[in-house]
Amino acid sequence: MIKNIAFAIAFIIITKILVFLFIENKQEPKINQKELESIALALNKNYPKTSPNGIRIDRLSTGIGLITYHKTLINYSVADFDANSLNSDASRQELVDEACSNSGTKKFLKSGISIQNIYRDKNGTIVSDRTVRPKDCI
């Protein structure tokens, strides 16, 4: 249940950002690496920011064709999670389905940008590291 809430909040935040950035563009934007880095740099001015459900977005980073959201679950430690559940195929498919159907994240994916979410517990231990790639949405 916690992972579902975490993923839902992540995609709501991403959607708001992407809708804001691309709402007036009728065509799918093509984002080059320099633009992606500029988007991340601009958005990082707003972070860290904590949502009411205890998920803090610490920062964004980029790689070639990749934007990564670094997040912390401030109220949980890795011991609070079932690793098998977090890393299951069903959990991954849920993340992919949400990213591919969400109008905001879909724009990134259609532009060839992969979206990575790295979740850490309150002690800094990685709890989940998931990437949705454009090919996942076919």
Secondary structure, DSSP 8 states (H G I E B T S, - for coil): -HHHHHHHHHHHHHHHHHHHHHTT-SS-----HHHHHHHHHHHHTT-SEE-TTSEEEEEEEEETTEEEEEEEETT--GGGS-HHHHTSHHHHHHHHHHHHHSHHHHHHHHTT-EEEEEEE-TTS-EEEEEEE-GGGG-
